[in-house]
Amino acid sequence: MTQAPPSTPERCHLLLSQWVKQLSLSNREYNQFAGELIALNRQLKRLEQRRLRIAVFGRVGVGKSSLLNALLGQNVFATDVAHGCTRHQQAVDWCQPINNLDSVELVDTPGIDEIAAAGRARLAARVALQADLVLLVLDSDLTSVEAAALKTLLKSGRPIVLVLNRCDCWSPEQRNALLASIRSRLPAAALQLQLHAVAAAPREPQLRADGLVRSKICPPQVEPLRKALIQLLMEQGELLLALNALRQADRFYQVLKRGRLQRSKTAAQGLIGRFAAIKASGVAANPLMLLDLAGGMACDTALVVKLCQLYGLQIGGPAARQLLGRLSSHNALLGGAQLGIQLALSAVRQLLLLAVPFTGGLSLAPAAPVALAQAALAVHTTRRTGRLAARELLLGSQRREAQPAALLRRLAANDPQVRRWLIDWPELAANEACQLQTLLP
């Protein structure tokens, strides 16, 4: 009996675990990125253990804690009728059996409007990083604070469900008008998000025997949201875990690459300069055309190998020559133009040298400027080769199939829901790639 192939989350966990082991981090990088590594390993562990996290997010006092209590069916998180009282992040297991998931955590967070504007984006990014699914809770029309937080969450590629709480405060007509208004204020990337109206802790007025009116606590009205969450987790809970792990791994790899490129830029410029000087000296001193070309190719190959070592990539001589071939096909100067000029200059210099016995040495005079021209061309082409090689190495690292970005692209290509969750990610990835290119030598 043949064994069933591993599921997508299992493959993601296997590939990411292998990818982390192959990062070849230095001691400096281990210390510099200790926090990011801990967060990534924690997410990989949760993926392996199938422990999913759902976080509520929103302004203070919108009923985030009450919503979680309603989903839990018991009062676990502290609530305050007058104002929000959550000051620190708290998590509780949701005793709701979900196929393919071992456990689900519900996470309560502080209100975003109690934090200064500069800290809101950081809080939103942190919540998005630590949660596999975010419930953005509203209690009225969408405010500017909530719209800004929503954009930050969307950029993170985190799946979001919108929840309008306190729907018991409005008539059906008012509630429908409010839902339509919220929809109209959403950014384009959020138009496909689910929007549920709930009453997490509804109250109704009650006249007491002494004539005083007091509010009476009523059963929560969250069943449609509960069913929608259960269905989502049943169908795509494992995928949510894998997606979060891939996003965290991709985020860490971008930070790692940026740090390596920043540190290596000066060293790469010096390396290219040294090889340019070596190649120029060899071309100027060598009278034979074939040796010029062979020596130049050997020098460029060695430069590519050294650049790979500098950027933490393993590559041998044949692979380096293949890279040089790709560079030549993409660059006219390194292709036909360079070869033609180099052949012409070498031929002229050889003719001048052969003519020495017949000219009494006078033909040596123009041979020197020709050699200098060859040397200048060698310097220029070597520097060009080095810069293009660094760029090709960066692009090649982004195309590797086992890397987080490649796995994300594959998931998005095969799953329309993942494409909707990652709607802003391609643009962000392109911007990140452009920023990395500025760090090349």
Helices and strands as residue ranges (DSSP letters): H 8-21, H 27-32, H 34-49, E 51-58, H 64-72, E 90-93, E 103-108, G 112-114, H 117-130, E 133-138, H 144-155, E 160-164, G 167-169, H 172-185, G 188-190, E 194-197, E 203-207, E 213-217, H 223-285, H 289-310, H 317-330, I 333-337, H 338-354, H 356-359, H 364-399, H 404-414, H 416-421, H 425-437
